[in-house]
Amino acid sequence: MYRQRFLYSLYRHTHWVRCAKFSPDGRLIVSCSEDKTIKIWDTTNKQCVNNFSDSVGFANFVDFNPSGTCIASAGSDQTVKVWDVRVNKLLQHYQVHSGGVNCISFHPSGNYLITASSDGTLKILDLLEGRLIYTLQGHTGPVFTVSFSKGGELFASGGADTQVLLWRTNFDELHCKGLTKRNLKRLHFDSPPHLLDIYPRTPHPHEEKVETVEINPKLEVIDLQISTPPVMDILSFDSTTTVSILEQRLTLTEDKLKDCLENQQKLFSAVQQKS
């Protein structure tokens, strides 16, 4: 019988380590700790090759995207951040939750990221557009874990309410292929990062003024970039929940918003003419 064997330890964190994940090619490990740092490790020379630091909160969870070029972190400070490990740069910074973010999961296409939070919601982010597209409510308490299926057509979530919920996405494999084809001008498919791409080993502090996607729950506007998108409250916990059906309600709401904006423009033009 094959016995498990301890290989080595990686020492650089100064507080509890919350999460550690391999890169898709197995050459790197990313870890996050309550010391408010995220570290990238080289599995060949067993050294820390990069360090991302944060002065606000610590990351509860961290993972590589499917291509291995980026990492995403779920923050105790209610934020979600996406970093490019090739150029040591913070790419996207989302503030869409009202509680700590406990877990994240990349869609296999790499185009979407789903988050689970202590505020009891799941949120789906469109990484190509850099915006929140869905808020899902199915759990009756904090949500601690979420994960896409291998093909990306389903995802499962688990929370403090003792439930595991299974969801069906509306961006299945065929949809993702079409989306990728339409966005070829904005996309480039890079090979996994080489270790030389992420040197030198210098800290990467956050700048205070970074672009954020802030959601104001007091505004009943459906501009997904600056306000709260429709909350989908799942009342019946069937084995699968189809998000695409609920998308029809979003389309109707967007049509109403468009009519409202057109009426406001007409009123504004009329006032200008009178003055």
C-alpha positions in Angstrom: 0.0 0.0 0.0 1.3 3.4 -1.0 2.0 5.7 2.0 1.7 9.5 2.0 5.0 11.2 2.5 5.6 14.7 3.8 7.9 16.7 1.4 8.6 20.2 2.8 7.3 23.3 4.5 7.0 26.9 3.1 7.8 29.5 5.7 7.0 33.2 5.1 3.5 33.8 6.5 3.3 35.2 10.1 -0.3 34.3 10.9 -2.9 31.6 10.1 -3.0 30.5 6.5 -6.5 30.5 5.2 -6.1 28.9 1.8 -3.5 27.4 -0.6 -4.0 26.4 -4.2 -1.9 25.0 -7.0 -1.7 26.7 -10.4 -3.2 24.7 -13.3 0.2 23.6 -14.4 1.3 22.7 -10.9 4.4 24.9 -10.9 3.1 27.6 -8.5 1.2 27.7 -5.3 -0.8 30.7 -4.1 -1.6 31.1 -0.4 -3.4 33.7 1.7 -3.1 34.4 5.4 -4.5 36.5 8.2 -1.2 38.4 8.1 -2.9 40.3 5.2 -0.7 38.9 2.5 -1.1 36.7 -0.5 2.1 34.8 -1.5 3.1 33.0 -4.7 5.5 30.0 -4.2 7.8 28.3 -6.7 7.4 24.5 -6.2 10.7 23.8 -7.8 13.0 25.9 -5.6 10.5 26.1 -2.7 10.8 29.9 -2.5 8.3 32.7 -2.2 8.5 34.5 -5.6 6.0 37.2 -5.1 4.0 38.9 -2.3 0.8 40.9 -2.5 0.0 42.9 0.6 -3.2 44.6 1.8 -3.5 47.1 4.7 -7.3 46.7 5.1 -8.3 43.1 5.5 -7.1 39.6 4.9 -8.1 37.1 2.2 -10.3 34.1 3.2 -9.8 32.3 -0.1 -7.6 32.6 -3.2 -7.4 30.7 -6.4 -5.8 30.7 -9.9 -8.0 31.3 -13.0 -8.1 28.4 -15.5 -5.2 29.7 -17.6 -3.0 30.4 -14.6 -2.3 34.0 -15.5 -4.4 35.6 -12.8 -5.4 35.0 -9.2 -8.6 36.1 -7.4 -9.0 36.7 -3.7 -12.1 36.7 -1.4 -11.6 39.3 1.3 -12.7 39.6 4.8 -13.2 43.3 4.0 -16.1 42.5 1.7 -14.0 42.9 -1.5 -13.1 40.6 -4.4 -9.8 41.3 -6.2 -8.3 40.0 -9.4 -4.5 40.1 -9.9 -2.3 39.5 -12.9 0.7 37.4 -11.6 2.7 38.1 -14.8 3.0 41.8 -14.2 2.2 41.9 -10.5 -0.8 44.2 -11.0 -4.2 44.6 -9.4 -6.6 44.3 -12.4 -10.1 44.5 -10.9 -11.5 45.4 -7.5 -15.1 44.7 -6.7 -17.1 45.9 -3.7 -20.4 44.1 -4.2 -21.0 42.4 -0.8 -22.1 43.7 2.5 -20.3 40.9 4.4 -17.0 39.2 4.3 -16.4 37.1 1.1 -15.7 33.5 2.0 -15.2 31.7 -1.3 -14.8 32.2 -5.0 -14.9 30.0 -8.1 -13.8 30.7 -11.7 -16.0 29.5 -14.5 -14.0 27.0 -16.7 -14.1 29.6 -19.5 -12.3 32.1 -17.2 -14.9 34.8 -18.2 -17.0 34.6 -15.0 -16.3 34.5 -11.2 -18.9 33.5 -8.6 -18.6 34.6 -5.0 -20.0 33.4 -1.7 -20.4 35.8 1.2 -21.5 36.0 4.9 -24.2 38.4 3.7 -26.1 35.3 2.6 -25.8 35.9 -1.2 -24.0 34.6 -4.2 -22.9 37.0 -6.9 -21.7 36.4 -10.4 -19.2 38.7 -11.9 -18.5 39.2 -15.6 -14.8 39.6 -15.8 -14.7 40.6 -19.4 -17.0 43.5 -18.8 -15.9 44.1 -15.2 -19.3 44.2 -13.7 -21.8 42.4 -11.5 -24.4 40.6 -13.5 -26.4 38.5 -10.9 -27.2 38.4 -7.2 -28.6 35.1 -6.0 -30.4 34.5 -2.7 -31.1 30.9 -1.8 -29.5 30.4 1.6 -31.0 31.6 4.8 -27.6 32.5 6.4 -23.9 33.0 5.5 -22.7 31.2 2.4 -19.3 29.6 3.0 -18.5 27.7 -0.2 -19.3 27.7 -3.9 -17.8 25.8 -6.9 -18.5 25.5 -10.6 -18.8 22.0 -12.1 -16.1 20.8 -14.5 -18.1 21.9 -17.5 -19.4 25.1 -16.0 -23.1 24.4 -16.6 -23.8 23.9 -12.9 -22.5 25.3 -9.6 -23.0 24.2 -6.0 -23.1 26.3 -2.8 -23.1 25.5 0.9 -23.9 27.6 3.9 -24.6 28.0 7.6 -28.2 26.9 7.0 -26.9 23.3 6.6 -28.0 23.2 2.9 -26.1 22.4 -0.2 -27.8 24.1 -3.2 -27.3 23.1 -6.8 -27.8 25.8 -9.5 -27.8 25.8 -13.2 -26.1 28.6 -15.1 -27.4 30.4 -18.2 -23.9 30.6 -19.7 -23.2 26.9 -20.7 -20.4 25.7 -22.9 -22.0 26.7 -26.2 -22.7 30.2 -24.8 -19.2 30.6 -23.6 -17.8 29.6 -27.0 -20.0 32.2 -28.7 -19.0 34.9 -26.1 -15.3 34.2 -26.6 -15.7 34.4 -30.4 -17.4 37.8 -30.1 -14.7 39.1 -27.8 -11.7 37.9 -29.7 -10.5 41.5 -30.3 -10.3 42.1 -26.6 -8.9 38.7 -25.6 -5.5 37.2 -25.9 -4.8 33.6 -24.9 -1.5 33.5 -23.0 0.4 30.5 -21.8 0.6 29.9 -18.1 3.0 32.4 -16.4 6.7 31.7 -16.3 8.5 32.2 -13.1 10.7 34.9 -14.7 7.5 36.9 -15.4 6.7 37.3 -11.7 10.1 38.4 -10.4 11.3 40.5 -8.6 9.9 39.5 -5.2 8.8 42.9 -4.1 5.6 43.6 -2.1 2.6 44.9 -4.1 0.7 47.3 -1.8 -2.8 48.4 -2.8 -3.3 52.0 -4.0 -6.1 53.6 -2.0 -7.9 54.9 -5.1 -8.7 51.9 -7.2 -11.7 51.5 -9.4 -14.5 49.7 -7.7 -17.9 48.4 -8.6 -20.0 49.8 -5.8 -23.6 48.6 -5.3 -26.0 51.0 -3.7 -29.0 49.1 -2.4 -31.1 52.3 -2.0 -31.3 53.0 -5.7 -33.9 51.1 -7.7 -32.0 51.5 -11.0 -30.8 48.6 -13.1 -27.6 50.1 -14.4 -25.4 47.1 -13.4 -22.3 49.1 -13.2 -23.4 51.5 -10.5 -26.5 50.1 -8.8 -28.1 47.0 -7.4 -29.1 44.4 -10.1 -32.2 42.5 -9.5 -32.0 40.1 -6.5 -33.2 36.6 -7.4 -34.8 35.0 -4.4 -34.9 31.3 -4.8 -37.9 30.1 -2.7 -38.1 26.5 -3.7 -35.0 24.4 -3.3 -35.3 22.0 -6.1 -32.3 19.9 -7.2 -31.5 22.5 -9.8 -32.4 26.1 -10.2 -32.3 27.6 -13.7 -31.0 31.2 -13.6 -31.8 31.6 -17.3 -35.5 31.6 -16.6 -35.2 34.4 -14.2 -33.2 36.4 -16.7 -36.5 37.1 -18.5 -37.5 39.3 -15.6 -34.3 41.2 -15.9 -35.0 41.9 -19.6 -38.5 43.2 -18.8 -37.1 45.5 -16.1 -34.4 46.8 -18.4 -37.1 47.6 -21.0 -39.0 49.6 -18.4 -35.8 51.4 -17.4 -35.1 52.3 -21.1 -38.6 53.8 -21.5 -38.2 55.8 -18.2 -34.9 57.2 -19.3 -36.3 58.2 -22.7 -39.2 60.0 -21.0 -36.8 61.8 -18.7 -34.7 63.0 -21.7 -37.8 64.3 -23.3 -38.8 66.2 -20.2 -35.3 67.6 -19.8 -35.3 68.8 -23.4 -38.7 70.4 -23.0 -37.5 72.3 -19.9 -34.4 73.5 -21.7 -36.5 74.8 -24.6 -38.7 76.8 -22.3 -35.8 78.3 -20.5 
